[in-house]
Amino acid sequence: MLQEIDARLERAVTPELIADFRRDGAVCIRNIFTADEIALLREGIERNLAQPSPRAKVASRPDDPGWFFEDFCNWQDNDAYRRFIYESAAPAAAGALIGGESVRLYHDHLLVKEPNTRQRTPWHQDQPYYNIEGSQNVSMWIPVDPVTRESTLEFVAGSHLGPWLMPRTFMDNQAKWFPEGSLADLPDIEADRAAYPIVGWALEPGDMVCFNMLTLHASGGVSGNTRRRAFSVRFIGDDVRHAPRRWRTSPDFPGLDAQLPDGAVMEHPLFPVVWRMG
């Protein structure tokens, strides 16, 4: 199994792709997952939809003809998610992209947009919502349905090298995580898309996009009979440290600040090591 995964990585995660990831903060990796791995994810997603956690939320408005559903941090209770995280090519790919000696799981995140969902995912960075700091990180966005170019994640290439920008609530644009004015506001990217190096890819099951937690990204709604189920899994590397906030992060890890001091390595059962070099 490990030899087969190594062969996939050698084919798909080339030195050129790693260089692109570190330069642009976002890459597409084609056909990295097998049909069995995607089937396992579908099983986990449907189980998650049938039994949402207390952390689940609907991120679309009541008048939206579709439905945008999110849930977080379910790997401990969802055997299919857990097996995918530990047994698929994902953690080894994370190790290749971010470098270092080891990779820890940070968290899983389910995102489902049902047919005719109008709700966009607005431009944002993930890092400011989190309770961690460090450059060795990667978010993997893994669809189990075909994704059109219009509905896929888009990225501003190179934005992970820039400043943190104010995180806001998606529905009402409120600054809940940092005090208003303490971070620069996001520019209006949609008003002048040609001014930004925007990249994005149509995707098939087996493909994924990988991005740094500071890379600006967004996505559209879905139209027609399209269903867009995607599993996102976030991994962290050797330089990532705990950064407790005075406010509730997204996702929240209740009580963690009493167990891990500020600046500590993320050595905790919530963040297991899932890959080691060699």
N, C-alpha and C positions, 0 to 999 in steps of 0.2 A: 504493500500500500504506500509506504513512504517513498519507495523508488518510483512508483507511478506518479506520485505528487511531484517529486523532484523533476521528473521528465516534463511534466506540464509547466512547472515554473521555469525551467531552462528555455522552453519554447516561448513562453508568453511574457515573462518578466525579465526582459533583456537589459543589459547595461544601458542601452539607449533609452529604454522606457524609464528606468530608475532615474537617469539624468533629467528626463522630461518632467518626472514627478517633482523632483527637487527644484527645478527651475520654474515650472508653471503652477505647481501646487495642485494639479489635477491631471489624471490620465484615465484612459479607457483600456481595460484589459479584456480581450476577446476570448471567448470559449475556454475560460479557466476552470469552470465547474462542470462536472459530469451531469448527465441526466438524472442519475441516482441522487446526487447531492441537491439538485434543484427540487426533485420530488420530496426529499426530506424537508426542505425549507417550506414547500407548499403545505405539507402535513402540519408543520409547526405553526404556520400562519393561520390555517383554518382552525386549529385548536385554540389559538390565541383569540381569534375573532369570536369563537363560540364561548370562550371563558375569559373575558378581559380582566386585567388586573385592576386594582384600585387606582393605578397611575394612568389608566387609559383616558383619552379625551377625544371629543369630536372637534376638529379644527375647521369645520365649514359652518357657514351661517344657516339658520333654520330655513331660509328661503332658497338655499342652493338646491337645484334639482338632483345633484349627486350627494356624495357623502365622503368626507375626508376624516379618516380615523387614524389615531396614533396610540401606541402603547410602548412602554419602556421597561427594561430591566427584568425580563422574564426568563432568562436562561436557566435559572436554578429550578424553576417549576415546569419548564417546557422541555421535555426530553429531546424532541427533534431539534430545537434550537441548540441545546447543549451539545448534542452529537455533531451538528454542523460546525459549531465554533471550535470544537476540539479535533474533529476528524477530517474536515475538508481541507482544501488548499489555502483557505483564507489566512490562518495565522502565519504560515510560512511565507506567503506573499507579503504580508505585513512586515515580517522580518527583513525581507529583501528590500522593500521600499524605504523603510525608515532607518535601517542599519542598527548596529549595536549588538549586544550579547543576548538579549531576551526580549520577549513581547508579552505584555499582560493584556487581558481583556479589560476594557473600560466599561462599556455597556452595550446592550442591544437595543434596537429601536425599530418598531414596525410602523410602516407608513402605507396606508391603503387609500387610494382614490378610486371610488366606484364610478361607473359610467356617468357621463354628463356632469361631473364635478367641475364647477366654475372656479372654485377657490384656488388662487395661485399660492405658491409658497414664495413669499417675498424675499428679496435679496437680503442676505445676512451672513455673518460668520458664526460658526458654532462655538469657538473657543470662549468668547466672553460669557456664555451661559453656564460654563462649567466651573468645577471646583478644583481645577488642575492648571499647572503651567509647565511648559516644556515644548521643545520643537520636534521631538521624535514621536510623532503621532500620525495616525491615518484613519480616516473614516471610509468604510467600504459600503457602497450603495448597490444592492444586489437585487435586480428584478426577477420575478418568477413569471412575468407576462411580457410579451413584446411591448416595447416602449417607443413611441414615435419621437422624432426630433422635436416636435412641438410640445410634447409632454415630459421630456426628459429633464434631468438636472443640467443647468448651465452654470458655468464658472467664469470668473474674471481671472484670466491667467496672470500669475505673478502676484496676486493680491495677498497671498499668505506672507509675503515679505514686507508688507506695509503695516500701518498701525492697526491697533484694535479700534473697532468702530462701535458705536452705541447699540447694544442689543435692545430690541423692542418687542413687545407682544405683537403677534402676527395679526390678531383680529382688530385691535384698537390702537396700535402704534404707541403704547405706553412704555416709558423707561422704568422697568421694575428691578433691574439687576444692578445698575450703577446709577449714582445720583445724576440727575439731569445736568448736562453741561460738563461732566467729568471726562467724557470721551467725545471725540469728533463724531458728527452725524454722518450717516451714510449718504453719499451723493445720489441723485436721482438718475440711476443707471438707465431705466426704461425710457427716460426723456431724451436720451442721446446715446443709444446703444452703439452707434458707429464709433464713438469716442473711446470705447473699451474693448480690449482683446477678449471677447466672449467666445468660449468654446463649449461644445456639447455634442453628444453622440446619440443617435438612435441605437437601441439595444435589443438584444434577444436573450432569452433565458440561457444562462451559461456565461454571459458577459457581466462585467461590473465596472463601475467607475470608482476610483480611489482618489481621495483628496485630503489635504491638510486641514486641520480644524480651524485655521484662520483664513482659508480660501473663501472669498465671497461666492455664494451660490444661490440659486433660485430655481423654481420650476413652474410650469404652467398647469392648468387644469387638464382634464381628459374629456374627450368628446365621443359621441356615438355610442357604440357598444363596448368601447375600450374599458378594460379593468386594469388598474395599475397597482399591483401588490409588490412592495419592495421591502426587503429586510436590510437594515443598516446595522453594521457592527463596527464598533470603534475600538481600536487597539492603541496602546501606549508603550513607549520604549524606556530605555534606561535613564534618560534625563528628566522624565516627567516627575513632578513633585506635587504633593497635596497643597492646595491653596484655599483654605477655608474662607468662605464669604460671610458677611454679616446678614445676608439675605438668602432666600431659598433659591437654590440653583435648579437648572432644568437639564437632566433629571436631578431630583433631590436624593441625597443619601442621609436620611435622618440618623443623628447620633454619631456620624463618622468623625466629626471634629473633636469628639471626646476620646476617640480611639487612635487617631492619627494626628500628630501635631503639625502645625504649619511648616512646610518645607520637607516633610518626611517622604521617603520613597513609598510608593503605593502598595506596601506589603500588607495585604488584608484579604480575607476569603472572598470578598466581593470582586476582587481584581486578580484572579489567578494567573500565574504564568502559563501561557498556552503554547509557547515556542521558545526553544533555546538554540543558539548557534551550535552546529556540530552534532 
